[in-house]
Amino acid sequence: MRKNLYYILFLIIAFIMLYVSRIEYGSFSLSKSMKACVIAQKKIYKDRNIEDIKIFCKTEIEKNLSK
């Protein structure tokens, strides 16, 4: 019984840590994707305004996330 308690306790702690790390670092990958998109679009379209590129990248990333 005590051996099973350790496994259950370990699983509960592991799930909590995974949930916290997802919340903590979820926006990190979004910001990295945004920066990469802006850099790539700026190289392709040199004459476009940076604000237009940011709006375009934001809509494209949100569209891909909703799939």
Order of alpha helices (4+ residues) and beta strands (2+ residues): alpha-alpha
